[in-house]
């Protein structure tokens, strides 16, 4: 489970700390390199709705292992990309593989374990996902600083191979899997979910969650790489240590929701995101780092609340509802890597902050209006690591 979480997100987020370097290497505007973050997110959004249905028909471990090994190909090709367009295409190919790992791993945990072991393995997966997301950014930054960005992708590919081997040899073959005949049956649940107002509201919140996270941690790199900071790729990778706050905040979110209610917790953490954004507007580097810690920790709480609320709002066919949530979530992340680009060119970092504040305000209004009824305890089995 640790290896599955790690290999997914070490690949997904490995370019975010080296965007200024990629802009210089490919001689393109800085904002355009945000597409290297957007491409795998968009590919994941395209694949997520149907992965669960395919796996429900054909099994679990073979898909998880196959996708983990296939990740090597686009990673190696990316290291040899002659231009940014080819590089983005390789990143899109990586994104096509990723949902085969995380979506099916979540299903595997639910089928093959019960009781305390389910919670323990879900926690292991979440930890692997968080450390994978952090490590992808840190490793690519450090290797790029010393040896160039191309070698960083060779290192990521080598780590992917190691994790794929761990999964292949350590993950037991599924024993409780029962194939469901007729993929179309699962797809018939889509209209039901898309007319459920509480689910649609939760999908909108999920869109805003990853939009905010990607916007902040993509464009803050350009600010910190410019004067007066002039941070190199290793230092930019190091700022993502704030992501480790998610290890603490994700499980805390469920307890807070149980005690105070969904809307009240959302109403508390959203202003904290705004406070963190305000701190990043100040000049001292410690203020920016503190702001990023507040932002990431609070958004991880929002993510946990939204992901879990899918299990409350969906009346049936919950796995399909989760698949749709993942689609909206990653479309939001794709938009977060593109939409602020024009604002960055015109207004710089303050313009990006203004966009994220607006998105956060809309998310809060939606949650306050539609997050009603249901008990947080009912959603304990919902996946909590799709964002790391």
Secondary structure, DSSP 8 states (H G I E B T S, - for coil): -HHHHHHHHHHHTTTTT-HHHHHHHHT--GGGGGHHHHHHHHHHHHHHHHHHHHHHHH-SHHHHHHHHHHHHHHHHHHHT-SSHHHHHHHHHHHHHHHHHHHHHHHHHHHHH--THHHHHHHHHHHHHHHHHHHHHHHHHHHHHHHH-HHHHHHHHHHHHHHHHHHHHHHS---SS----S-HHHHHTHHHHHHT-HHHHHHHHHHHHHHHHHHHHHHHHHHHHHSTTT---HHHHHHGGGGGGHHHHHHHHHHHHHHHH-HHHHHHHHHHHHHHHHHHHTSSSHHHHHHHHHHHHHHHHHHHHHHHHHHHHH--S-HHHHHHHHHHHHHHHHHHHHHHHHHHHHHH-HHHHHHHHHHHHHHHHHHHHHH--SS-GGGGTTS---TT-
